[in-house]
Amino acid sequence: MKFSGKEIFQLEKIAKGLANHQRIKILSLLENKEEMSLGEIADEFKKDYKTIAEHLRRLVLAGLVHKRREGLLVYFRLSPLGQKVLKILPKIFS
């Protein structure tokens, strides 16, 4: 299979987004939720808000998660790309 330059760049962004077990866990958490706030995600993992915010920032940069602001709160949800990636990951191990 041959990839275009743009596709290679997109694959690199996705790989960087998935390059941490906490980020994969965040994606799995968001898979069954419409959206969650930063606070809800941090509470779920019992982690510092700054740590979770950095993981989410990287997932947004990878295009795997979308964010939206509502006042002081920031909400996150899986992007269509994130949904596709989560469907593909289990196939890697089968």
Summary of the structure (lengths in Angstrom):
residues: 94
radius of gyration: 13.7
end to end distance: 20.8
largest distance: 45.5
contacts: 260
relative contact order: 0.17
helix: 62%
strand: 15%
